[in-house]
Amino acid sequence: PGAPMGAPAPAQGMGYPQAPGPYGQSMSFVEDFASLNLAPGGGPGGEPGMDPATFPRPGDDQPRPNMELSCDPKYMRLTCGVLPANPSLKTRFSMPIGCIVQPLCPGDEHVVKTAHFGSSGIVRCRRCRTYINPFVQFTDGGRRFRCNVCALPNEVPVDYFCTLDANGVRRDIAERPELNSGTVEFLASQEYMVRPPMPPAYFFVLDVSHTSVNSGFLKKTVETIRASLDALEKKSERTQIGFLTYDSTLHFYSLKANQSQPQMMVVAELDDPFCPMPDDLLVNLAESRTVID
């Protein structure tokens, strides 16, 4: 508060009108930082004679990721590529720093590695809960690791133990994505699930009124749904499906696999509707495919 926030015209080349890929989504955000006024004495704690050119700023170049240990910047990156090295410079820095996170960013030719910990569960620091990563330090012959965030020594689970080489590096590091890569997909174990994963469910609500039938809308909708059933069934063997049609009333359908044909139940009370068969509203697509067709 109180710091002048002048907005001089940005230098030539500081715009990002054609920034490709996910970086382009954040360039306008970065430009806001590039335009901040870092005049001598402008920030809190600033001193006369400070050279703004010595302050770290967002650069024009795309970041060059170190794919071995650092996270790919398209998934997570700071708005400024350089941080103050000491408290004094931090006080004079007076520039806000943010982090842009896109965990579901569209992939490219680079395949994100998957880390699976089996029955031992995901290895984390017991105090700050930092996930195991390439920057932890293993000690005591591999029986402990020191957290790189809070420096707390942690016991290595028996299922995760591996001996160290002469340089103090785990001998299985090449087989452990979480120790040799900064971008990793962790497979969650049972302890991270509030309930078992739910099957994918699709519930179609169709207008079967006179207008819908005469216009061909209903016919086209049914054809589209029928053409999609194979793809929906391939996604998961647990896929569930259900249908409801309506005009001046509501029509519910029982599509259980042990039936020779669907059973329709009509609900005429629209002011206080109810589901006449809540347990049979959704059925397994693979098991009831004959009835559905």
Order of alpha helices (4+ residues) and beta strands (2+ residues): alpha-beta-alpha-beta-beta-beta-beta-beta-alpha-beta-beta-alpha-alpha-beta-beta-beta-beta-alpha
